[in-house]
């Protein structure tokens, strides 16, 4: 059965975006949306097309391919076919001198084609306005993320320990895990807003591979398949007794994601040093979660929590060696990495319905990355976790 984003959702999102543009850019006249994820957010489908939003007129979704699919999937009120941008110009006429675009994602070649056909003089960014609107989830979006969170919890807390086998490779585990996720209802991709980033599931690593240098902007590492594919798992690294297993993956339902990390030890209890480091990360996650209340600011949460940490613990915290990230969590929704971030510089107050993945982690030399990650909603009582309550690292018996 075809799933369609309800029309009330689409209308509300467009209304909120217009209001945000009025607040931030009082003189705006036209906005143009091109990215697939934002097309989906505003129309319920993602095609080779553009959304033209005039301040004083209804928005129009112009689609080149597939127009037929857009009509089948979307309840957006005005969808029109275009062979090229000339069709848009012929019907909309002259564009204003300044238009607002997604500067974070529009390639230079596309921008040049826009100028050629639409003949505007200047482009301003609307990325932050869309990010602000997307950051507060509606009941419809919350329901989808809750479904994803339940799948996530079930897989990582109940099913994945049964997959571990002595001698299996990281690729073996990745393949088995992906099959289970699809069986449970995962939508099949893990989307990131970060430019030019390819991720299938996330980081699935054994031992020291979880602290190997990675291009990805996160605390965990990943040796990956090969230099050309520095993601997925590694074929040569095999699981053995005593290994740490680091699983940091996204999950999603109908476009909406959750993020969760769990740590396992295969066949042997880790040292007290490892347990203490992991438990400290769990405590940090709980501190951050307690502060996820409307009116609090991400920057204050970050500074408050970080200021209480001992200098010794900060070694290899949120990254191994010099490869540290300067955040404790990030917004999440249609992509894994959304606005805002639990970090300095994010001073806008939190709102009820915002979603965050909180991920305090610490690298341990010759062992790997310990810590935790779960997805939370902002509520008046503090963060509400939707990805499970198993915060301890799990020791997996290889005989079971």
N, C-alpha and C positions, 0 to 999 in steps of 0.2 A: 504493500500500500504506500502511495506517495505521501511523504511527510512535507507539509507546507508550514512555513512560519506564519502564524495568524496575522490577519490584516491589522488588528489593533496593535500588535507589536510593531509592525512596520510604520504605522502612522505615528505611534508614540515616539519611536526612535528619531524619525525625521523632525518631529516637533521639538524634541529636546535638542537636537543638533542646531536647528534654526535659532533657538533661544540662546544657546551657548555662543553661536556666532554673533548674535546681537550684543551680547555682553562683552565679548572680547574684541570684536571688530565691528563697531557700530555702523560703519559706512560700507560694509560689504554688499555686493550686488549679485555675485555669481560664484558658485562653488562647483568644482568638477571632481568626481570621484572615479578612480580607475582601478585600484587594487582589488583583487579577487575577494579577499576577506571582507573588506569594507563594502563591496558590492553585495556580498551575502548578508551582511549585517542590515543593510538598508532595504534590500529587495527580496531576500530569501533564496537567491540563486547566485551562481558565480559564472559569468560568461565572458566572452571577448566583447566587452562593451564599456560604456561610460555612463555615469549618472550626472546629469546637468541639473543643478539646483539654482533656480533664480529666486532672489529674495522676494519678489512681488508676484511670483507665479508658482504653479505646481511643478514639482520635480518630474523629469522625464528620464527614463532608462532606455538608452540607445544601445541596441545589441546587433552585433555583426554575426556572431556564431556562438551558440545556436539560438536563433530567434524562437524557433519552435520549442526548444527545451525551456527557454526562459518563460514562455507562455504557460507551459505545463507545470512548471515548478513554483512560479512566483505569483503572489496575489497583489503585487505592486500595481497601483491603479493605471499607470501610463507607461507602457512598454512599446517602443517603436523600433522598426528595422532600419539599419543603416548599412549601405554598401561600403561607404567610406565617410570620413569626416565632412565631406562636401554635402552629404545629405543633412547633417546636423546644421551646417551653416545656412543651407537653403531654407530651412524651416524656422530656425531661431533668429536669423539675421545677425547683425553686428553684435559682437561681444563687448563688454565694458573694458576699459583700459586696464583694470586690475582684476584678476580672477584668483581664487583660492584653490590650491591643489595639495595633494599629498606629497610634499617635497621629499619625505623620507623614502619613498618607493618609486617615484616616477623617473625612469631612465632619461638621460639627456636626449637621446634620439627621439623618444616620444614627446618630450617637451618641445623640441625643435619642430616636429610635425604639428603640434598644437599651435605654435606661434604662426606657422605658415598658413594654416587653414583658418584659425580663429582670430588672428591679427590683434591680440591683446598686447599691451606694452610691459606688463609686470605680473609676476606670480608671487603670491604670498602663501605661507604654509597654513593648512588647516589640520595638521596632524594632531596637535595638542587638543584641539576642540573635539575631534572624534574620539581621542583617547579618554578624555574626561567623560564623555557621554557613555562610552562602552564600559567604563570602569565600574559603574553602578548597575548591578544586574537586576532585571525584572523578575517577578515570580516565575515567569516562563523559563527564563534562563537559569534561575536557581534550581528549578526542578531537573533540568537536563544535567547540570553539574552534579547534583546529588545522585543522579543515576550513575554518572561516570565515577563518582567517589565510591559508591557501593561496589561497583565492578573492581575498581582499583584495590579496595580493601580486601575483597574476597581473593583476588589473585595473589597479592603479595603476602597476605597474612595466613592464607589457608592452602593455596594450591601450589605456589612456586616451590616450597621446600620439598615437595614430592618429586620434583623434576631433577634434583641434584643427583649426579652419579659420578663416582670416582673415575677420573680419566676423561670426562667429557670436556670439550673445548668451550670457550666463551661463545663461539658461533653456534655450537650445538644447543646451548642453553637459550640463546637468543631466538633460534628457530622454534624451539619447543614453546617458549614463552609467547611468541607472537601468535602461534596457533591457538593457545589457550585464550589469549586476549580476544581474538576474533570470535571464538566460540562463546565467550561471555558477553559480547556485545560492543566491544571497542569499535570505533568508526574507521580504524585502519591507518590513520596518519597521525603524526605529532607535529603540529604547526608552530613555527616560531616567527615572530616579527623581525627578529634580528636579520640584517641584510645578508643575503647569500649564504644562508645556514641550512644545511641538510641534516635532518635527524629522522631516523625511522622510529625508534622507541625511546632511546635515551642512552645512558651509560650502564652497561652490563659487563662487569669486570671482576676478575679474580685477583685478590692480593694486591701486589705492588702496582698492577696496571691501573688501579683506581686513583693513583697519585701521579701517573705519568703525565707529562706536559700535554695540554690539549688546547686547541685554538678556540674552543667554545668558552664563552664568558660565564663560567660557573665554578664552584669550589672543587668539584670532582674532576678527575682526569680520565683518560681513555687512550689506550694504545691504538685501538681501532684495527680495521682490516688490513690497511696498507697506507703508505703516504698519500695515495690518490683518494682513499676512502678512510679518513681518520675517525670514522664512527662505527656503529655496530659493535661487534666483538672481534676477538682475535682467534685465528684458527690454531695457532701453535700453543697458546697458553692453556694448559690442561688443569682441571680441578684435582686437588690432592688433599689428603687429610690435614686439617689445621688451617686451611685457607680461609681468609675473609672473602665473602662474596658481597659485592656492592651493586645494588639494583636501584637505579634512579631513572624512572621512566614516566612518561606522560600517558594518559588514557583519555578517551573522549567519547561523547555521545552526541550525534547530530551537530557536530562542529564545536562543541564546548568541552574544554579540557579540565582535568585535574592533574596535579603533580604530586608524586609520592616517592620517598626513598626508604628502603629498608636495608639493614645490614645483617648478614648471616655468617656463622662460622661452621665450617664443614667438619663434623666429627670430633671436635675438640674445643673445650672451653678456652676462651682467650685469657690473657694475663689480666691482673688487676689494673694495670696501667691502662689497658685498652678499655676495660669496663668503666673505669673512672672517667676517661675522656668522653666516651659515648654518653654516659649518664649526665655529664655536664652539658653536653649539647642538647639533651632532652630537656634539661632544666631551662636552658636559654630559650628553646622553642616555647615552653610553657609561659615564660615571662613575656615574650613577644605576643603570644596569643591572648594573654590576659589584658593587654593594652590595646587590642584591636576593637576600639569603641568609637562611635561617632564623636567627632570633635577633636580627637587626638590627631597628632601629625606623624607621618612616617619618619621624618627627620628626628623628632624628639624621641620616638621609640628606639631608633637606632643609637642615638647618642646616650640615652639612658641605660640601655642594656650593655653597650660596649664599654662604658665608663666603669662598670662594676667588675670587669673581667681582669684576672691577674695577668701580669706580664708574661709569666711562664706559659700560661694557657694560650695566650695570643700567638705563640710560635706555632705556625702551621694551621692556625684557625682560619676557616673560610678559604682554604687553598694551601697547597704544599710549597714550602720554600718561599720564593719571591712571587709565586703565581697566586696571589690573593685577590679576591673580589671584595669590594667595599659596600656590601649590602648583606642583609639578613633574610630578605625575602623579596618577592616580586608579585605584582598583580598577575592575574590569570583569567582566561576566558576563551575567546575564539583563538587566541594564541597562548602558548605557555608563558611568554614574557610580555606582560602588559603593564600599563601605567596604573597606579604609581609603584614606586620601589621603596622598600624599607631601607632607606639610606639618607645621607645628608643631602640637602638641596631639595627635598620633596616636602614642602611646607604647607601644602593645601590640606585642610582638615579632612579626616576620613568621613565617609558617609555610610550609613547602614546599607547593606547589600553589596558592598565592595568585596572582592575575593582576593585572597593572598595565598601563595605558597611560601611557607616559612621553612628555611633549610639551614640551620646551623650545623656545620660539619668541621671535622678536624683531621688532618693527615697525620699518620704515624709512620715513621721511617721503617721500611722493610715489612710493614704490615698492610697498610692501605688506609682508606678513608673511612672513618666512623662518623656517626651522627644520624640525623633524621630529617625528614621532610614530610609535611602534610599540608593539605589545602583547607583554608578556613574562610568563613564569611564574617564580616564585621557585624556585630550586634551590640545593643546597649549593655549586655552582660559580658562582653568580650568575645574573642574569636570562637566561632562554632566550627568544630572540625567535621569534615564530611568524608574523610578518607580512612577512618579507623582509629583505634586507640591503642594499638600494639606498638609501644614505644621502645621496648627492650630489644636489643639485638638477639637473634634467635640462633641457638645451637642446633644444627640439623644432624640427626643420627643417620649415618650412611647405611645402616642395616634395615631401615624402614622405607 
